[in-house]
Every structure is written in C-alpha cells, then in structure tokens.
Amino acid sequence: MSEHENSQHIADRRKPDSEMVRQIIDALKENSICIDNETHKEHHEFIKVMLEREHRRLARSDRIREQVVGWAIIAFLGGIGTAMYNWLMNLKEHAK
C-alpha cells in the first residue's frame, strides 16, 4: 500500500460511512419516536463526546505509529554507525 493510499485510508476512518448514515436516517424516519428536547440534547452531547474520544484515539494511534517508525530509523542508523566503528577499529588493528 502506497503512502498516499495509507494516508487516505487513515483519513477515511475519521469520516462516517455515508451508507451507514443513510441507514440510520432511514431507521429514524421509519421508527419515529417522540423524545423531549432535553433528552435529544443529551443524545447529541453524548455523540459529540464519543466522536471526540474516537478522534483522540485515532490521533494517538497515528502519533504512536510515527514515533515507532522514527525510533526504528534511529536504531537502524545507530546499527550502521556501530558496524562502521567496529569495521574501522578492525582495520586499525590490522594496519599495525
């Protein structure tokens, strides 16, 4: 998967699926129930909190992924540096 496809996939996770939204709206229209405005407001607040929590979770996951990749690069470069140092020390020993 290319970097663009991967970033597109990650971005898509943050958007609601249009088919799911359509099904929810249809279900609400078919099964209309009367609730008072206060309860309706509480439902919206709950959904808002849940969406914010999901966005924080996804952002945290993205930051962790970036950190892991960063540390892997640092470890790889450190390994190359150590190998070069050992090679140079070996050359120095054999040059005596």
C-alpha positions as CSV (number, residue, x, y, z in Angstrom):
1,M,0.0,0.0,0.0
2,S,1.5,3.4,-1.0
3,E,1.9,6.2,1.4
4,H,-0.9,8.1,-0.3
5,E,-3.3,5.2,-0.1
6,N,-2.3,4.6,3.6
7,S,-2.9,8.3,4.4
8,Q,-6.2,8.2,2.5
9,H,-7.2,5.0,4.5
10,I,-6.4,6.7,7.8
11,A,-8.3,9.8,6.8
12,D,-11.4,7.7,5.8
13,R,-11.6,6.2,9.2
14,R,-12.4,9.6,10.6
15,K,-15.4,10.1,8.3
16,P,-18.7,8.3,8.9
17,D,-19.6,5.9,6.2
18,S,-22.3,7.5,4.0
19,E,-24.2,4.2,3.7
20,M,-24.3,3.9,7.5
21,V,-25.5,7.4,7.9
22,R,-28.2,6.8,5.3
23,Q,-29.4,3.7,7.1
24,I,-29.5,5.5,10.4
25,I,-31.6,8.3,9.0
26,D,-34.0,5.8,7.3
27,A,-34.3,3.8,10.5
28,L,-35.1,7.0,12.4
29,K,-37.7,8.0,9.9
30,E,-39.4,4.6,10.0
31,N,-39.3,4.3,13.7
32,S,-40.0,7.9,14.7
33,I,-40.5,8.2,18.4
34,C,-41.1,11.3,20.4
35,I,-38.5,12.3,22.8
36,D,-38.3,15.6,24.7
37,N,-35.8,18.3,23.7
38,E,-33.7,17.8,26.8
39,T,-33.2,14.1,26.1
40,H,-32.5,14.9,22.5
41,K,-29.9,17.4,23.5
42,E,-28.3,14.9,25.9
43,H,-28.1,12.4,23.0
44,H,-26.3,15.0,20.9
45,E,-23.8,15.8,23.7
46,F,-23.1,12.1,24.2
47,I,-22.5,11.6,20.4
48,K,-20.2,14.6,20.4
49,V,-18.2,13.2,23.4
50,M,-17.9,9.8,21.7
51,L,-16.8,11.4,18.4
52,E,-14.2,13.5,20.2
53,R,-12.9,10.4,22.1
54,E,-12.6,8.5,18.8
55,H,-10.7,11.3,17.2
56,R,-8.3,11.5,20.1
57,R,-7.8,7.7,19.9
58,L,-7.0,7.8,16.2
59,A,-4.7,10.8,16.7
60,R,-2.9,8.9,19.5
61,S,-2.6,5.9,17.3
62,D,-1.1,8.0,14.5
63,R,1.4,9.6,16.9
64,I,2.5,6.2,18.2
65,R,3.0,4.9,14.7
66,E,5.1,7.9,13.8
67,Q,7.2,7.5,16.9
68,V,7.8,3.8,16.3
69,V,8.9,4.5,12.8
70,G,11.2,7.3,14.0
71,W,12.8,5.1,16.6
72,A,13.2,2.3,14.1
73,I,15.1,4.6,11.8
74,I,17.3,5.9,14.7
75,A,18.0,2.3,15.7
76,F,18.9,1.3,12.2
77,L,21.2,4.3,11.7
78,G,22.8,3.5,15.1
79,G,23.4,0.0,14.0
80,I,25.1,1.2,10.8
81,G,27.2,3.6,12.9
82,T,28.3,0.8,15.3
83,A,29.1,-1.5,12.4
84,M,31.2,1.2,10.8
85,Y,33.0,1.9,14.1
86,N,33.8,-1.8,14.6
87,W,35.0,-2.1,10.9
88,L,37.3,0.9,11.3
89,M,38.7,-0.4,14.6
90,N,39.3,-3.8,12.9
91,L,41.1,-2.0,10.1
92,K,43.2,-0.1,12.6
93,E,44.2,-3.3,14.4
94,H,45.2,-5.0,11.2
95,A,47.1,-1.9,9.9
96,K,49.6,-2.1,12.8
